[in-house]
């Protein structure tokens, strides 16, 4: 169960090597979280992430999970929930893709969409049902400001995040009154391995800053979190820029 401050004692990370997810896990373990499940493809990176969190004092377990294999999600996540209640599920997997390459190779674009949207819909619904069955818990979904309005530079990734964002919002509405809280997190450009080598965007942030915002959002039981917060105003303005003007903007 969550503590008196609304922070989880148990955490399941879907996307166990995500830098944002691991920064969040470290922050929560430093507070009250004692049990952490890291779900991801078996790899040295997943095991290293588990060792790091154990060094911070958490009981950490890994579980094989593949976002691209929705047929296995119910079985995999069912085994985790069978071990005990989960206070927080952090849905943090996703791929950026390569816009130029993916436009030329539709199968690569489909892989981005299958990972970021289809895999997330499957895992999100399975996790939500398990949380609803136990009668409590939070589902935090890592979306992106890229989903707010499609840009020429990354519309394949952005469209997948737009779908994920809409799904998560709808899921949150569907779970009202069940004891399950859904929070959508919309970071801007985050300095991670995934974005290494890309031109840095204005208002760039870090995994640690996103983790801080997630913790605050959990305490407040927020439905939507922007990182940094000023992006809420920026995107509100950009959303209403005429399309002909928007396509000429350096965004």
N, C-alpha and C positions, 0 to 999 in steps of 0.2 A: 504494500500500500504506500501511497505518497505520504510524505511527512507533513507536518503542520504548515510548512511554507509552500506546499504544492509541488515539491521536487520528488522525483521517483527514487525508489529504492532498488528497482530492477529495470533494466534497459535491454531492448532488443534492437540492434542496428542492422538494417537491411542495406548492405553495401559496406561491409566491414572494414574496407581499406580506404574509404572516403576520408580525406583530410578534414573536411568540415565535421563529419560525424565523429572522428576520433578526437578532435579538439573539444567537441561537445561532451563526449564521454569522459575525457580527462577532467573537464570542469565539473561535471556532475559527480564523478567519483570523489573529487576533492570536497564535495558537499556531503551528500547522503547516500548516493548510489553505491550498492554493495555487490550486486550481481549484474554482469554484462554478458549478453550473447552477441557475438560478432558473426553475422551471416554473410557469406560471400563465396566466391570460387576458391577452392583450396589452393593456397600459394604460400611461398615464404613470407610475402608481405602480410598476409592475414595472420600468420603465426607470430610475426614480429609485433604486429599491433596488439595481439593478445598478451604477449610477454610484457610489453610496455605498460599496459593497463594493470596487469598483475603487480608490477613493481610499484604502482600507485596504491595498492592495497585492495583491489577488486577481485572477486571471484569471477574469472573470465572463462567462457567456453566458446568454442567455434563450431559452426555448423555449415555444411556445404549447401550453398544456395546459388541458383542461377536465374537471373531476371529473365533470360531468354527462354526459359523452360517452364511456362506457367502451369503445365500439367503436374509439376512436382510441388508447387507452392503449398497446397493444402496439406500434403503429407509432411513436408519439411517444417513448416511453421506449427503444425499440429503437435509435432514432437516437442517443440520448444515450450509451447503453452502447457503441455501435459506435465512438464517438470515443475510448474508453479506459476502463479500469477505474474504477469508482466505489466508494470506500471506505465512504461513508455515504449512505443515503437517509433523508431526514427527511420523514415524511408529516405535513404540518402544515395541510392545508386543512380547512375546516369552517365551518358557519354556525350561529348561535345561534337564529335565528328569533324570532318574537314569539308566545309561548304563547297569549295570548288570541285574537289574530288567526288563528293557525294552527288552533285548535280550531274556529273558525267556517268556515274555508276549508281543507278537507281537502287540496286540491291544493298549498297552501303547506306543509302538514305533510309531504306526500310529498316535496316538494323538499328539505326538511331531511333526511329519511331517505335520499333518493337521494344527496345530497352527502356526508353524514357517514358513511354506512354502505356503500351500494352502490358509490359511487365509490371509497371507500377499499378495499373488498374487491378491486375490479378492479385498481386501481393497486398495492395491496399485493402481490397475487399476481404481477403482471407484474414488479414490482421484485424480489421474492424469487426468482423463477426466474432473472432476470438475474444476481443476486448469486450464486446457487448455481452457475450456469454458469461464472462467473469463479473460483469456489472460495473467496471470502472477502468480507467486508463486513458492515456492520450496517444494520439497518432500525429506525429509531426512530419509533414511532407516538405521536402526541399524542392521548391519550385525555382523560378528565376524571373527577374525583370524582363528577360528576353521574351517571355511569353506574353507580355503586356501589349506589344505591337510588333508585328513582323518587320524585320530589317533585311535589306538586300544582302548584307554581309553574313547573316546566319539564320535565314528563314526556316531552314530544315530543323535545326535545333530549336529555334524559337517556337515553331508550330507545335513541336512535341511537348514543350513546356507549357504552351497555352492550353493544350488538351489536358495535361496533368493538373494544371491549376484549376481549371473548370471542374474537373472530376473531384478534386479534393474539396473544393468549396461545396459542391453538391452533396458529397458524402458527409461533410460536417453538418449540413442542414438535415440530412436524413437521420443522423444520429442524435439530434437534439432530444433531450429528455431521457436518454438511455444510460447516462453516466459516463459516456465516452466523449472525449474532447478532441476535436481535430484542429490543428493549427497549421496554416500554410505559411512558409517562410520564403520570402522573395529577395534574395541577395542580388546585388549588382555584380560587377566584375570582381571575382575573388582570386587572389594570388595563390594559385595551387599548381601542382604538377600538370593538371589538365590544361591550364591556361598559359603555361610556360612558353615563351617564344611569341606570344600574341602581343600586339600593341596594347599598352595599358589604357583602359578607359577612364574617364573622369569618375571621381567618387569611388575608386577601387577600394576594396576592403580585404580582410584577412580571414582565415578560418577561425581564428580566436575571437575576432569581433562578431562573427556570425554565431559562435557558441555562446557568447555573452548575451546576445539578443535572444537566442532561444531560451536560455535560462530565465531571463526576465519575462519573456512571453509566457512561459509555463507558470511562473508565479502569478501573473496577472490573468491567466486563462484567456489569453488573446486568441483571436481567430485568424488574424493576419499579422505578420511581422515583416517589415521592410528593413534591409540592411545595406547601407546606412539609412536611418529614418527619413532623411531629406528626399530620398528617391520617391517616396510616396507623392510628394508635391511635383517633382520633376516629371514623373510618368503621368500624373494627372494632366499636366499641361501638354505633354507630347501626344497623349491619346487623342487630343482634339485638334492637332495640327492637320490642315488639309493634306491629303495624300500627295498631291503634286509637290507641295513644299517639303513634306517629310522625306520624300525620296532623295531630295537634294541636300539634306542635312548631314553633317559629318558625324553620324552616330552609328 
